[in-house]
Amino acid sequence: MWDIEYYESPSGKRPVEGSIDSKDTKSKAQIARTLDLLEQFGIDLGMPYARYLGDKLWELRIRQGRNRYRIIYFLHFKQKFILLHGFSKKTSSVPITELEIAAARRTDYLARRGKRNELERTQKKTTGRPQFQKRI
């Protein structure tokens, strides 16, 4: 199984979760089903459910009746997907503005995650845990 994590802004908002919550019941069910497929099949999930967009971004493709929903995500580490941006699709291609939003959120996520990882390493050094020494 793959892990799915929602991007969270510095203020604590989860835009993809908010986008999903704003949909009608049938659309929410279809989105949940498609997320389950992503969780189950991971990078092996292909068309018509997932498509590579470039720049390490993927789109999850959801269809409910005449509505088309997209969730842009990326593979962060090992088996974890980060859901960055959700929107209703009205054109044949993904609008550049939607890609720019997702790319900015990915940059923010990685920057904050990097700082958190650095903080965790610093805390480990000060907790008295043994440090590995370089062999000569």
N, C-alpha and C positions, 0 to 999 in steps of 0.2 A: 504494500500500500504506500501511496505517496502522501505527503503532508501538504495541506493547503493553508496558507496564512493570508489574512487580509492586511493590506497596507494600512498603517495607522499614521495619520498626520501628527506633527509635533503637538498640536492642540488636543489630540486624542480622538479625532474623528476618523471613521472608517468609511471612505466614500463609496467603495464597492458595496459594502453592506447596506448603506443608505439607499443606493441605487436599486438594489434587489428588493428592499423593504417597500419601496414606492410602487412596485408592480402589483398587478392583480393576482389573485390566488392561483389561477392556472399558469400564469407566466412564472410565478415563484416556484411552482412545482416542476416546471420544465427546466428552469435554471438549476434547481437542486439536483435533478436527475443528471444534467450535463456535468455539474461539478462532481457528482459521484463517479461518472465515467472517467473524468480527469484523475480523480483520486485512485481509481482502480487501475487504469492503463498507463497513466503518466505520459512519458515522452512517446510512447507507442500509439497514443490516441491521435488519429489523423482526421482527414476530411471524412464526413462533413462537419465534424465537431471542433477540430482544432486546426489552425493554420499558422505557419511561421510568417511573421511580418518583416523580419530583418532587424538588425541591431539588437539581437538577443531578446526580442519581444515576440510573443505569441498572442493569438486571439482565440478565445473560446467562443464558438459560434452557437447561438441558441435561437431556435425558431419556434414561435408559438403562434399558430394561425398566420395572420398577415404581418405580425410583428417580428422584427429581427433585433436581437440583443447581442452585444459583444462585451466581453470582459478581456481586457488586455492584461497579460501576466508575464512573468519571467521565472526561470529556474534559478533559484538562489544558491543552494548548496545541497549537494547529494540528492535527496529526494524531496525537496521542498519547493513548492510553487508559491510565489507572492502575487496575489491579485491586486493590480494597481489601479485600474480604471474601468468603469462600466458605463455603457451608454446604449441608447437605441439607435440602430443604424437605419439611415434613410437614403443613403447613396450607394452606388455600386462598389466603391472602394472606401477604405477607412480614411476619414478626413485627417489631414496633417495635424490639425489642432488637437485631435484626440490622441494621436501618437506623441505629440509634444508633451501633453499632460502626463501620459504614462511614463515617458522617458524622464521627466522632471521628478516624478514620484519615485522612480527606481533610483535615481541619483541621490535623492534625499534619504531613502531607505538605506542604501549602502553606506552613505556618509555617517548616518546615525548609528548604524549597526557596527561600523568600523570603530567608532568612538566607544561604543558599549563593549566591544571585544577588547579594546585596549584597556578600558577601565577594569574589566574582569581580570586581565593578565596582571595589572598593577596590584589589584587587591590580593591575588594569589601570592604575589611576592611578599606582601606585608603580613600575611597570615601565618607565616612561619612554616609553610609547606616547603619540603626540600626542593631545591632547584637542580636541574641537570647541569653537570659540568662538562665542558668540552674535553674530550680525550686528546692526549698529545701523542 
